[in-house]
């Protein structure tokens, strides 16, 4: 895949992945939160599920904090124009 970063997967068993849109870091999340997901999909679709992959995107706690601080700075700058 063009531009993809190689990653050696140490985590075994069911788990999902998280990628931060801010810093690009990758995180694993325990698949236990998806208990019974395969069975629910089978019941809803009639598929015989042989496996699954789950990938989430968002902002990690550090980037969320940075984003909040940037928003506060922006709001102060805007407010300064109108005071």
Secondary structure in CASP SS format (residue, H / E / C, confidence):
PFRMAT SS
TARGET T0000
AUTHOR 0000-0000-0000
METHOD secondary structure of the structure
MODEL  1
X C 1.00
X C 1.00
X C 1.00
X C 1.00
X C 1.00
X C 1.00
X C 1.00
X C 1.00
X C 1.00
X C 1.00
X C 1.00
X C 1.00
X C 1.00
X C 1.00
X E 1.00
X E 1.00
X E 1.00
X E 1.00
X E 1.00
X E 1.00
X C 1.00
X C 1.00
X C 1.00
X C 1.00
X C 1.00
X E 1.00
X E 1.00
X E 1.00
X E 1.00
X E 1.00
X H 1.00
X H 1.00
X H 1.00
X H 1.00
X C 1.00
X C 1.00
X H 1.00
X H 1.00
X H 1.00
X H 1.00
X H 1.00
X H 1.00
X H 1.00
X H 1.00
X H 1.00
X C 1.00
X C 1.00
X C 1.00
X C 1.00
X C 1.00
X C 1.00
X C 1.00
X C 1.00
X C 1.00
X E 1.00
X E 1.00
X E 1.00
X E 1.00
X C 1.00
X C 1.00
X H 1.00
X H 1.00
X H 1.00
X H 1.00
X H 1.00
X H 1.00
X H 1.00
X H 1.00
X H 1.00
X H 1.00
X H 1.00
X H 1.00
X H 1.00
X H 1.00
X H 1.00
X H 1.00
X H 1.00
X H 1.00
X H 1.00
X H 1.00
X H 1.00
X C 1.00
X C 1.00
END
